[in-house]
């Protein structure tokens, strides 16, 4: 009798352990089936979209790029109920913005066409050495930056975890992480005496 009792306890523990392992595997499998998420500027989670292409752009610089490095601000800000503001430098540690006319683009994208004036984010500090009308060749990624209206914030008194709901979302794509691969200097006028 004693031997049978020990076997039943061992068998029960084995079944219990097997059930726990099976539930853990099932939970991990179900969690991996959900689409990757990203947060919008409003703090709403949306499905992440990834563009794995590299884009080759040719831009004619439309303003004095060096001025971007001179625009400074103090890093400060505040936040209340998920809304707030922050100010700071446009160019910090080789990251900044460049404006120009798109002369060439490969492959094509739905959010920009040749001839458009565009603003790109760059991680290449050499950009500040360019002059107006220089032509710069860039390799960039396309970054997904959705913007969504939100619901459930009337009066702000009902804000709680999970109370913010997504309203209408727009897919916004932008050129990001651009690196300079070459440039053609603009024709400079010779000084006259």
C-alpha positions in Angstrom: 0.0 0.0 0.0 2.7 2.4 0.9 4.5 2.0 -2.4 1.2 2.7 -4.4 0.7 5.9 -2.3 4.2 7.2 -3.2 3.6 6.6 -6.9 0.4 8.5 -6.9 2.0 11.5 -5.2 4.9 11.5 -7.6 2.5 11.1 -10.6 0.3 14.0 -9.3 3.4 16.3 -9.0 4.6 15.3 -12.4 1.2 16.1 -14.0 1.0 19.4 -12.1 4.5 20.4 -13.3 3.7 19.3 -16.8 0.6 21.5 -16.8 2.5 24.5 -15.5 5.2 24.1 -18.2 2.5 23.6 -20.9 0.6 26.8 -19.8 3.9 28.8 -19.8 4.7 27.7 -23.3 1.2 28.4 -24.5 1.3 31.9 -22.9 4.6 32.7 -24.5 3.4 31.5 -27.8 0.3 33.7 -27.7 2.3 36.7 -26.6 4.6 36.3 -29.5 1.7 36.3 -31.9 0.8 39.9 -31.2 2.1 42.6 -33.6 5.0 44.7 -32.3 3.8 48.0 -30.7 5.2 51.5 -30.6 3.9 54.5 -28.7 2.9 57.7 -30.4 3.8 61.2 -29.1 0.4 61.1 -27.3 1.4 57.9 -25.5 -1.0 55.7 -27.4 0.2 52.2 -28.4 -0.2 51.4 -32.1 1.1 48.7 -34.4 4.7 49.2 -35.3 5.5 49.5 -39.0 9.0 48.9 -40.2 10.5 49.8 -43.6 13.7 47.9 -44.1 14.8 49.8 -47.3 17.7 52.2 -47.6 16.8 55.3 -49.6 19.3 57.3 -51.7 18.4 61.0 -51.8 20.0 63.9 -53.7 19.1 67.3 -52.1 19.9 70.8 -53.1 20.5 72.6 -49.8 18.1 75.5 -49.5 19.4 77.4 -46.6 22.6 78.0 -44.5 23.0 74.7 -42.9 25.6 76.1 -40.4 22.8 78.2 -38.8 21.2 75.0 -37.5 24.1 74.4 -35.2 23.7 77.9 -33.7 20.1 77.5 -32.7 20.2 76.6 -29.1 17.7 76.3 -26.2 17.7 75.1 -22.7 16.5 71.6 -22.2 13.4 72.1 -20.0 9.8 71.2 -20.0 6.9 69.9 -18.1 4.1 67.4 -18.4 0.6 67.1 -17.2 -1.8 64.3 -18.0 0.4 63.1 -20.9 0.8 66.5 -22.5 3.8 68.8 -22.3 6.6 70.5 -24.1 10.4 70.3 -24.3 12.8 72.6 -25.9 16.4 72.1 -26.8 19.1 72.4 -29.5 18.2 71.6 -33.1 21.7 70.1 -33.6 23.2 68.0 -30.8 26.0 65.6 -31.1 25.8 65.1 -34.9 22.0 64.9 -35.0 20.0 67.5 -36.7 17.6 68.7 -39.5 18.4 69.7 -43.1 16.1 71.3 -45.5 16.4 71.0 -49.3 14.8 70.4 -52.6 14.7 66.7 -53.6 16.5 66.2 -56.9 16.7 62.4 -57.0 15.3 59.5 -54.9 15.7 55.8 -55.2 13.6 53.8 -54.5 10.5 55.9 -54.7 8.3 56.5 -51.6 4.6 57.6 -51.2 5.4 60.5 -48.9 7.9 62.5 -51.1 8.4 63.2 -54.8 11.3 64.6 -56.8 10.9 68.4 -56.7 9.5 68.5 -53.2 11.0 70.6 -50.5 11.8 68.2 -47.7 13.3 68.3 -44.2 15.3 65.2 -43.3 16.9 64.2 -40.0 20.6 63.5 -40.2 23.1 61.9 -37.9 26.0 63.3 -39.9 27.6 66.4 -38.5 29.5 67.1 -41.7 26.2 68.5 -43.1 26.9 71.8 -41.3 29.9 72.4 -43.5 27.7 72.6 -46.6 26.7 75.9 -48.2 23.4 77.0 -49.7 22.8 75.5 -53.1 25.3 72.7 -52.5 24.0 69.3 -53.7 24.3 66.6 -51.1 23.9 62.8 -51.6 22.4 61.0 -48.6 21.5 57.5 -47.6 18.5 57.4 -45.2 16.0 55.2 -43.6 12.2 55.8 -43.6 10.9 56.1 -40.1 7.2 55.6 -39.1 5.9 58.3 -36.9 2.1 57.9 -36.5 -0.1 60.6 -35.1 -3.4 59.7 -33.5 -6.3 61.5 -32.1 -7.3 60.2 -28.6 -10.6 59.7 -26.9 -11.6 59.4 -23.3 -9.9 62.6 -22.0 -13.0 64.8 -21.5 -12.4 66.9 -18.4 -9.1 65.1 -17.5 -10.7 63.8 -14.3 -11.2 60.2 -15.6 -7.6 59.6 -16.7 -6.5 56.2 -15.5 -4.3 53.5 -16.8 -6.0 52.1 -20.0 -8.5 55.0 -20.2 -6.8 56.6 -23.2 -8.2 55.2 -26.4 -7.0 55.6 -30.0 -9.2 57.7 -32.3 -8.2 58.3 -35.9 -4.6 57.6 -36.8 -2.5 58.9 -39.7 0.6 57.1 -41.0 3.4 59.6 -41.1 6.7 58.6 -42.7 9.9 60.7 -42.7 13.5 60.3 -43.8 15.6 59.7 -40.7 19.1 58.6 -39.8 20.5 60.2 -43.0 24.3 60.0 -43.6 26.1 62.0 -46.2 27.7 59.9 -49.0 29.0 62.7 -51.1 28.3 66.3 -52.3 28.8 68.6 -55.2 29.7 72.2 -54.2 27.6 75.0 -55.6 29.3 77.2 -58.1 30.8 80.0 -56.1 31.2 83.5 -57.5 34.8 84.7 -57.8 35.4 87.9 -55.7 35.7 91.0 -57.8 38.3 93.7 -57.2 
